[in-house]
Amino acid sequence: MPRVRCARPPATSGAGSVAPADHETAAEHYRALLAEHLRGDEPPTACAERFAAPVRRASTAGLGEDATAEILWAAWQPVLTTARTRPGTQPALVALLVALRELGPLPGADRVWGLEVFTDLPCFGAQLREACDADPTGAVPLAAFAARLTTAGIDFSLHALWALREHLEHPEPPADLAAVLRWAEHSGPVLAGFARTRRTYADHDRGPDRLGPLARDRGIRGHGFTPERWAFWRTRLAELGTADARRALAFLPRR
């Protein structure tokens, strides 16, 4: 999904003072803020307030949806880069995103792509998908990050479904199971719960949660997470029998 550019960028006079003026300036602002947060100098709630400040100021100035989207896109960039390159920081990053979401709808802020700021973390999901597509080697740590977020209540389980379908629902053995293992390790019980409750996704007829060919050939029906599909994934991991398959299977509850 292309990044929305800011039609009327706000001015800046230093980190945290007002909304940054352009994408690169905003990204630098958020990189500096994130570095402070990761040093452990403040709790996630305090960092979330500072994270939100440029968006608040853009909203107060009436700069509109494009300006808000530009700031958010710049804000998420260092978060995802850090999650990809420094996986050990992921628990702190998850805590920050949870604190941001708990700020609730930002009074007076324009919705971005139909999503509430910050309740729905607009632009984050699109940027996560773009980051995974742009750098396949970075997709594994980002799978771990998405799994941690899902366990914390920020639902990216559709990404898990994509990984499970890609790696387990085709006749050919997968090249590796690293992404599946990260999802199993960090979100296995949560995903099992989605299977029990038959979690589905919108527009499934066109494919976001469609079945892969091997699952269809084995008689699996339906869409999204189902108990039958869950049992199939566990069986497939047992059939593959690699070290990562056995490890992933150990993290996935039977039901």
C-alpha positions as CSV (number, residue, x, y, z in Angstrom):
1,M,0.0,0.0,0.0
2,P,1.5,3.4,-1.0
3,R,2.4,5.9,1.7
4,V,0.1,8.9,1.9
5,R,2.0,12.0,1.4
6,C,1.4,15.1,3.5
7,A,-0.2,17.9,1.4
8,R,0.2,20.6,4.0
9,P,3.2,19.7,6.2
10,P,3.4,21.4,9.6
11,A,6.5,23.3,10.7
12,T,9.0,22.0,13.3
13,S,11.2,23.6,15.8
14,G,12.8,20.6,17.5
15,A,12.0,17.1,18.7
16,G,8.7,16.8,20.3
17,S,7.8,20.6,20.1
18,V,5.5,20.5,17.1
19,A,4.6,18.2,14.3
20,P,7.7,17.5,12.2
21,A,7.8,19.2,8.8
22,D,8.4,16.3,6.4
23,H,8.8,12.5,6.4
24,E,12.5,12.4,7.0
25,T,12.4,15.0,9.7
26,A,9.5,13.2,11.4
27,A,11.3,9.9,11.1
28,E,14.4,11.3,12.8
29,H,12.2,12.8,15.6
30,Y,10.7,9.3,16.2
31,R,14.0,7.5,16.0
32,A,15.4,9.8,18.8
33,L,12.3,9.3,20.9
34,L,12.4,5.6,20.4
35,A,16.1,5.4,21.4
36,E,15.2,7.2,24.7
37,H,12.4,4.8,25.4
38,L,14.6,1.7,24.8
39,R,17.2,3.0,27.2
40,G,14.5,2.6,29.9
41,D,14.4,6.2,30.9
42,E,10.6,6.4,31.1
43,P,7.6,4.1,31.3
44,P,5.7,3.2,28.1
45,T,2.8,5.5,29.0
46,A,5.1,8.5,29.2
47,C,6.7,7.7,25.9
48,A,3.2,7.1,24.3
49,E,2.2,10.6,25.3
50,R,5.3,12.1,23.6
51,F,4.8,9.8,20.6
52,A,1.2,11.1,20.3
53,A,2.2,14.8,20.7
54,P,3.0,15.6,17.0
55,V,-0.3,14.1,15.9
56,R,-2.2,16.1,18.5
57,R,-0.6,19.3,17.3
58,A,-1.3,18.5,13.6
59,S,-4.9,17.9,14.6
60,T,-5.1,21.1,16.6
61,A,-3.7,23.0,13.6
62,G,-6.4,21.4,11.3
63,L,-3.9,19.9,8.9
64,G,-6.1,17.0,7.9
65,E,-5.9,13.3,7.2
66,D,-2.8,13.4,4.9
67,A,-0.7,15.2,7.5
68,T,-1.7,12.8,10.2
69,A,-1.0,9.8,7.9
70,E,2.5,11.2,7.1
71,I,3.4,11.6,10.7
72,L,2.1,8.1,11.5
73,W,4.0,6.6,8.7
74,A,7.2,8.3,9.9
75,A,6.5,7.1,13.5
76,W,6.0,3.4,12.6
77,Q,9.2,3.3,10.4
78,P,11.7,3.2,13.3
79,V,9.5,0.9,15.3
80,L,9.5,-1.7,12.6
81,T,13.1,-1.2,11.7
82,T,14.1,-1.7,15.4
83,A,11.8,-4.8,15.7
84,R,13.5,-6.3,12.6
85,T,17.1,-5.5,13.4
86,R,17.1,-5.7,17.2
87,P,14.6,-8.5,18.2
88,G,15.5,-8.2,21.8
89,T,13.8,-4.9,22.0
90,Q,10.4,-6.3,20.9
91,P,8.9,-6.6,24.4
92,A,9.5,-2.9,25.0
93,L,8.1,-2.0,21.6
94,V,5.0,-4.1,22.2
95,A,4.5,-2.3,25.6
96,L,4.8,1.1,23.7
97,L,2.2,0.2,21.1
98,V,-0.2,-1.1,23.8
99,A,0.2,2.2,25.7
100,L,-0.4,4.1,22.5
101,R,-3.6,2.2,21.7
102,E,-4.8,2.7,25.2
103,L,-4.7,6.5,24.7
104,G,-8.0,5.8,22.9
105,P,-9.5,7.8,20.1
106,L,-7.6,11.1,19.8
107,P,-10.1,14.0,20.3
108,G,-10.4,16.1,17.2
109,A,-8.1,13.9,15.1
110,D,-9.1,12.9,11.5
111,R,-9.6,9.2,10.9
112,V,-6.9,7.8,8.7
113,W,-7.9,5.3,6.0
114,G,-11.1,5.0,8.1
115,L,-9.2,4.0,11.2
116,E,-9.2,5.8,14.6
117,V,-6.1,7.4,15.9
118,F,-4.7,5.8,18.1
119,T,-7.2,3.1,18.9
120,D,-6.7,1.3,15.5
121,L,-3.0,2.2,15.1
122,P,-3.7,3.4,11.5
123,C,-0.9,2.9,8.9
124,F,0.9,0.4,11.1
125,G,-0.6,-2.8,9.6
126,A,0.0,-1.6,6.1
127,Q,3.6,-0.7,6.9
128,L,4.2,-4.1,8.6
129,R,3.0,-5.9,5.5
130,E,5.1,-3.7,3.2
131,A,8.2,-4.3,5.4
132,C,7.7,-8.0,5.2
133,D,7.2,-7.9,1.4
134,A,10.2,-5.6,0.9
135,D,12.7,-7.7,2.9
136,P,12.0,-11.4,3.1
137,T,15.0,-11.9,5.4
138,G,13.4,-9.5,7.8
139,A,10.0,-11.2,7.7
140,V,11.1,-13.7,10.4
141,P,11.8,-11.2,13.2
142,L,8.7,-9.2,12.1
143,A,6.7,-12.4,12.4
144,A,7.9,-12.7,16.0
145,F,6.9,-9.0,16.5
146,A,3.5,-9.5,15.0
147,A,3.0,-12.6,17.2
148,R,4.0,-10.8,20.3
149,L,1.5,-8.0,19.4
150,T,-1.3,-10.5,18.8
151,T,-0.7,-12.1,22.2
152,A,-0.8,-8.6,23.8
153,G,-4.2,-8.0,22.2
154,I,-3.2,-6.1,19.0
155,D,-4.5,-8.6,16.5
156,F,-2.3,-9.5,13.5
157,S,-3.4,-13.1,13.4
158,L,-4.2,-12.8,9.7
159,H,-0.4,-12.6,9.2
160,A,-0.1,-15.9,11.1
161,L,-2.7,-17.4,8.8
162,W,-0.7,-16.3,5.7
163,A,2.5,-17.8,7.2
164,L,0.8,-21.1,8.1
165,R,-0.9,-21.4,4.7
166,E,2.3,-20.6,2.8
167,H,4.5,-23.0,4.7
168,L,2.1,-25.9,5.6
169,E,-0.7,-26.0,3.0
170,H,1.2,-26.8,-0.2
171,P,2.4,-30.2,-1.3
172,E,6.0,-29.1,-1.6
173,P,8.0,-29.1,1.7
174,P,8.8,-25.5,2.7
175,A,12.3,-24.2,2.5
176,D,12.2,-23.4,6.1
177,L,9.7,-23.0,9.0
178,A,11.3,-20.0,10.8
179,A,8.2,-17.7,10.5
180,V,5.8,-20.5,11.6
181,L,8.1,-21.3,14.5
182,R,8.0,-17.6,15.7
183,W,4.2,-17.6,15.5
184,A,4.0,-20.8,17.4
185,E,6.5,-19.8,20.1
186,H,5.0,-16.3,20.8
187,S,1.3,-16.8,20.1
188,G,0.5,-20.5,19.9
189,P,-2.2,-20.6,22.6
190,V,-3.8,-17.4,21.3
191,L,-4.0,-18.8,17.8
192,A,-5.4,-22.1,19.2
193,G,-8.2,-20.0,20.8
194,F,-9.0,-18.4,17.4
195,A,-9.3,-21.9,16.0
196,R,-11.7,-22.9,18.7
197,T,-13.9,-19.9,18.1
198,R,-13.6,-20.2,14.3
199,R,-12.0,-16.8,13.7
200,T,-12.6,-15.6,10.2
201,Y,-11.8,-12.4,8.2
202,A,-13.7,-10.2,5.8
203,D,-13.7,-10.8,2.1
204,H,-12.5,-14.4,2.4
205,D,-13.9,-15.4,-0.9
206,R,-11.1,-13.4,-2.6
207,G,-8.5,-15.1,-0.5
208,P,-6.9,-13.5,2.6
209,D,-7.9,-16.5,4.7
210,R,-8.4,-19.0,1.9
211,L,-7.2,-22.6,2.1
212,G,-4.0,-23.8,0.4
213,P,-4.2,-26.7,-2.1
214,L,-2.9,-29.4,0.2
215,A,-5.4,-28.5,2.9
216,R,-8.2,-28.7,0.3
217,D,-7.0,-32.0,-0.9
218,R,-7.1,-33.3,2.7
219,G,-10.7,-32.4,2.9
220,I,-10.4,-29.2,5.0
221,R,-13.3,-26.8,4.4
222,G,-14.1,-23.3,5.5
223,H,-12.0,-20.2,6.0
224,G,-9.9,-18.6,8.7
225,F,-9.0,-20.4,11.8
226,T,-11.0,-23.6,12.5
227,P,-10.4,-26.7,14.7
228,E,-10.1,-28.8,11.5
229,R,-7.5,-26.6,10.0
230,W,-5.6,-26.4,13.3
231,A,-5.5,-30.2,13.4
232,F,-4.3,-30.3,9.8
233,W,-1.4,-27.9,10.6
234,R,-0.3,-30.0,13.6
235,T,-0.5,-33.2,11.4
236,R,1.5,-31.4,8.7
237,L,4.2,-30.4,11.1
238,A,4.5,-33.9,12.4
239,E,4.8,-35.2,8.8
240,L,7.6,-32.7,8.0
241,G,9.5,-33.8,11.0
242,T,12.3,-31.3,10.8
243,A,13.8,-29.8,14.0
244,D,11.8,-26.5,13.5
245,A,8.7,-28.5,12.7
246,R,9.0,-30.5,16.0
247,R,9.7,-27.3,17.9
248,A,6.7,-25.5,16.4
249,L,4.5,-28.4,17.1
250,A,5.5,-28.4,20.8
251,F,4.3,-24.8,21.0
252,L,0.9,-25.5,19.4
253,P,-1.7,-26.8,21.8
254,R,-3.7,-29.8,20.6
255,R,-6.9,-27.9,20.7
